[in-house]
């Protein structure tokens, strides 16, 4: 299962049934879970922790040293969950002393030429289309879809079930369940197609839509909108998730369409 033209450091921990193709380089402090396939010309560097049944395509570089001038050689990791696919020429840098690790969750698809920088935390079931670029310290929730050529500023947060259209520049936080589009990036409705595909009921989808109408459509400022939402919508997991995300936003959330950057 390991081709003789691959180089694997003798102290790397490779589980059973891992397939390693020719010209792969695997460094010393690496762990790879069972059933994973490593395509030719992949480089897996110190600190990589790769789960079970992953697929890593040719040219990818996993756990490279952070592109951060503050990095001082500290021992950090880049962790990839189970059943995640990393396509051609993706780069995933390991963490710095800020979080000590970069994480990509399980069941994700990271498409070709994408970059995940140091200290990012990516949830489960995410899809990043070709050439998506994440700067450092970014947090991405579960089931997030980023279309091609999306570029995200450092420290930004993207909430679960959000969809960001292709070519977008993401400078502010993107709340959960929404579609984000236009320039500057703005609210473009809720991600109703994605929510239906994931089994959200019409009642829950309507709840999400009504909450975001208060926040983004009715010309309320954020403070007033949150007061209205908490007063007029009964407490639910969805309502509280949206309110907590916005209250805890450090960079501020994107605006409604036509409300400025």
FENFEN-V43641 format. One record per residue. N is the residue number from 0. SS is DSSP state (alpha for helix, beta for strand, coil for the rest). OMEGA is omega in degrees with one decimal (NA if undefined). D_CENTER is the distance of its C-alpha to the mean C-alpha in Angstrom with 2 decimals. Layout:
n: [N N]
ss: [SS SS]
omega: [OMEGA OMEGA]
d_center: [D_CENTER D_CENTER]
This chain:
n: [0 1 2 3 4 5 6 7 8 9 10 11 12 13 14 15 16 17 18 19 20 21 22 23 24 25 26 27 28 29 30 31 32 33 34 35 36 37 38 39 40 41 42 43 44 45 46 47 48 49 50 51 52 53 54 55 56 57 58 59 60 61 62 63 64 65 66 67 68 69 70 71 72 73 74 75 76 77 78 79 80 81 82 83 84 85 86 87 88 89 90 91 92 93 94 95 96 97 98 99 100 101 102 103 104 105 106 107 108 109 110 111 112 113 114 115 116 117 118 119 120 121 122 123 124 125 126 127 128 129 130 131 132 133 134 135 136 137 138 139 140 141 142 143 144 145 146 147 148 149 150 151 152 153 154 155 156 157 158 159 160 161 162 163 164 165 166 167 168 169 170 171 172 173 174 175 176 177 178 179 180 181 182 183 184 185 186 187 188 189 190 191 192 193 194 195 196 197 198 199 200 201 202 203 204 205 206 207 208 209 210 211 212 213 214 215 216 217 218 219 220 221 222 223 224 225 226 227 228 229 230 231 232 233 234 235 236 237 238 239 240 241 242 243 244 245 246 247 248 249 250 251 252 253 254 255 256 257 258 259 260]
ss: [coil beta coil coil coil coil beta beta coil coil coil coil beta beta coil coil coil coil beta beta coil coil coil coil beta beta coil coil coil coil beta beta coil coil coil coil beta beta coil coil coil coil beta beta coil coil coil beta beta beta coil coil coil coil beta beta coil coil coil coil beta beta beta beta coil coil coil coil coil coil coil coil coil coil coil coil beta beta beta beta coil coil coil coil beta beta coil coil coil coil beta beta beta coil coil coil coil coil coil coil beta beta beta beta coil coil coil coil beta beta coil coil coil coil beta beta coil coil coil coil beta beta coil coil coil coil beta beta coil coil coil coil beta beta coil coil coil coil beta beta coil coil coil coil beta beta coil coil coil coil beta beta coil coil coil coil beta beta coil coil coil coil beta beta coil coil coil coil beta beta coil coil beta beta coil coil coil beta beta beta beta coil coil coil coil beta beta beta beta beta coil alpha alpha alpha alpha alpha alpha coil coil coil coil alpha alpha alpha alpha alpha alpha alpha alpha alpha alpha alpha alpha alpha alpha alpha alpha coil coil coil coil alpha alpha alpha alpha alpha alpha alpha alpha alpha alpha alpha coil coil coil coil alpha alpha alpha alpha alpha alpha alpha alpha alpha alpha alpha coil coil coil coil coil beta coil beta beta coil coil coil coil coil]
omega: [178.0 -177.5 -176.2 179.7 174.0 172.7 178.4 178.1 -176.2 179.8 174.3 -177.0 -176.2 -177.8 179.1 173.3 172.9 177.3 -179.6 -174.6 -178.0 173.1 170.8 173.4 179.8 -175.4 -168.5 -172.1 -175.3 173.7 -178.7 -176.6 -173.2 176.0 -178.6 177.3 178.8 -177.3 -176.3 176.7 171.4 174.5 -179.8 -168.9 -177.8 177.8 -179.8 174.7 -172.0 -173.7 -177.0 170.7 173.6 173.4 -178.8 -168.8 -173.0 174.9 179.6 175.4 -174.9 175.4 172.3 178.7 -178.5 174.6 -173.3 -176.1 178.4 -179.2 -173.6 175.7 -179.6 -177.7 -177.1 -175.8 166.0 -170.1 -179.9 -176.3 -177.4 170.7 179.0 179.4 177.3 -174.7 -168.4 170.2 171.6 174.5 177.9 -179.8 176.5 -172.6 171.7 -179.1 174.9 179.4 177.5 179.9 167.1 -173.7 165.7 -172.8 -178.6 174.4 177.7 172.1 179.4 -170.3 -165.7 173.8 176.0 -179.8 175.2 -172.4 -175.1 172.2 172.8 175.9 -177.7 -177.4 -178.7 175.1 177.1 174.9 174.0 179.9 -170.3 173.9 169.6 -175.9 176.2 171.9 -175.2 168.7 -179.0 177.5 -179.7 179.4 178.5 173.5 176.9 175.0 175.0 -179.5 -171.6 173.5 172.9 177.8 -173.6 -179.8 179.9 177.9 177.9 173.9 175.6 -175.3 -178.4 175.5 176.5 176.0 179.2 -174.0 -174.5 177.9 -175.8 170.6 -172.9 -177.3 -179.2 179.8 179.3 -176.1 180.0 170.4 -173.1 164.4 179.6 -175.6 174.4 178.0 -1.8 -175.0 -173.1 174.6 179.9 -178.2 177.4 -178.6 -171.6 179.9 178.7 -179.5 177.9 179.7 -177.8 171.4 175.4 -179.7 175.4 179.9 179.0 178.1 177.9 176.9 179.2 -178.8 -179.1 177.3 -177.9 171.7 177.3 -174.5 -168.3 -171.5 -170.2 173.0 172.3 168.4 -171.1 -178.3 -180.0 -179.6 179.3 176.9 179.3 -178.4 -179.2 -179.7 -169.1 179.6 -179.6 -179.6 172.8 178.2 -179.4 -179.5 -177.2 177.7 179.8 -178.5 -179.1 179.5 -176.2 179.1 -175.7 179.6 178.0 -179.1 -172.8 -177.6 174.5 -174.7 169.7 -177.6 179.0 -178.4 178.6 -176.4 NA]
d_center: [30.74 30.35 31.85 34.46 33.09 29.86 29.93 28.70 29.59 31.94 30.09 26.70 26.10 25.75 26.05 28.29 27.75 25.26 26.04 25.95 27.17 29.43 28.56 25.54 25.53 24.38 25.07 26.64 24.08 21.94 21.47 20.73 21.02 23.57 23.32 20.71 21.63 21.35 22.45 24.96 24.38 21.16 21.19 19.83 20.70 21.64 19.17 17.23 16.80 16.06 16.55 18.92 19.21 16.43 17.26 16.79 18.53 21.00 20.32 16.96 17.05 15.29 15.77 17.56 19.05 17.04 18.10 19.24 22.99 22.94 21.92 25.13 24.66 23.53 22.54 18.78 16.37 13.29 12.53 11.35 12.23 14.83 15.08 12.06 13.07 12.56 14.73 17.27 17.01 13.32 13.28 11.40 13.32 14.40 14.62 17.53 19.84 17.66 15.51 16.95 13.86 10.43 8.61 6.69 8.13 10.87 11.62 8.66 9.88 8.88 11.90 14.53 14.58 10.92 10.39 8.05 10.54 12.16 11.26 7.50 6.36 3.44 5.82 8.17 9.17 6.22 7.85 7.42 11.11 13.37 13.21 9.91 10.02 8.05 10.93 11.47 10.86 7.81 6.60 4.15 6.62 7.83 8.83 6.92 8.46 8.39 11.88 13.47 13.98 11.62 11.84 10.30 12.77 12.54 12.31 10.88 9.32 8.05 9.77 9.67 11.13 10.79 11.49 11.67 14.56 15.10 16.20 15.02 15.10 13.00 15.20 15.17 13.07 12.33 13.74 12.98 14.65 15.40 15.55 15.26 17.55 20.49 21.21 20.87 17.81 19.33 19.32 20.27 20.76 18.83 16.74 19.87 19.51 16.21 17.75 20.94 19.40 17.90 21.35 21.38 25.06 26.69 27.56 24.04 22.92 26.01 25.30 21.89 23.63 26.50 24.47 22.71 26.12 27.36 24.53 24.15 27.24 30.23 30.25 29.83 28.46 25.56 27.99 30.34 27.73 26.40 30.04 30.80 27.86 28.86 32.50 32.40 29.65 30.26 27.84 25.25 21.92 20.32 22.46 21.82 18.02 18.27 20.99 19.41 16.18 18.51 20.97 18.58 16.98 18.03 17.43 18.70 17.30 17.82 21.29 23.03 24.31 27.35 26.82 25.89 22.92]
